[in-house]
Amino acid sequence: MTFEEKGEFLGHVMINGEKVPKYRGKTIVKLYNTQTNKEYNSDKEADDDVANPSTATQKEHIRRDVTIIAPMIDLVGGTVKSDN
C-alpha cells in the first residue's frame, strides 16, 4: 500500500531581492519490508514491526520509495532570453 503526504504552501522567501513562493511538494510513499514484502500504511506501523520481538524484522529490512510531485509553477516572465 502507498500513503500520501499532502503538499502545502509554506509562505515566501527572498531570492535575489524578489519575493518567491515556497512550497512543499506532495509525496507518495511506498513503505515495505524487503524480506517479507509486507507493505505498511505508516512509519509507525513499520517501526512497530521492527520493535515487535515476535518478528525478525530489522530496521535495515524497511525500504521507503518516495515519489515527489512538485506544484505547477508559472514561469511566464520568469526566464531570461539569451542573445546566443
Residue pairs with C-beta under 8 A, 6 or more apart in sequence:
1 30
1 39
1 40
1 41
2 28
2 29
2 30
2 39
3 28
3 29
3 31
3 41
3 42
4 26
4 27
4 28
4 29
5 26
5 27
5 28
5 29
6 26
7 23
7 24
7 25
7 26
7 27
7 69
7 71
8 23
8 24
9 21
9 22
9 23
10 22
10 23
10 24
11 21
11 22
12 19
12 20
12 21
12 22
13 19
13 20
13 22
14 20
23 70
23 71
25 68
25 69
25 70
25 71
26 68
26 69
27 66
27 67
27 68
27 69
28 66
28 67
28 69
29 64
29 65
29 66
29 67
30 39
30 64
30 65
30 66
31 39
31 40
31 41
31 42
31 43
31 45
31 46
31 62
31 63
31 64
31 65
32 38
32 39
32 40
32 62
32 63
33 39
33 40
33 46
33 49
33 57
33 61
33 62
33 63
34 61
34 62
34 63
35 56
35 57
35 61
36 57
36 61
38 49
40 46
40 49
40 62
46 62
49 55
49 57
49 62
50 57
50 58
50 59
50 61
50 62
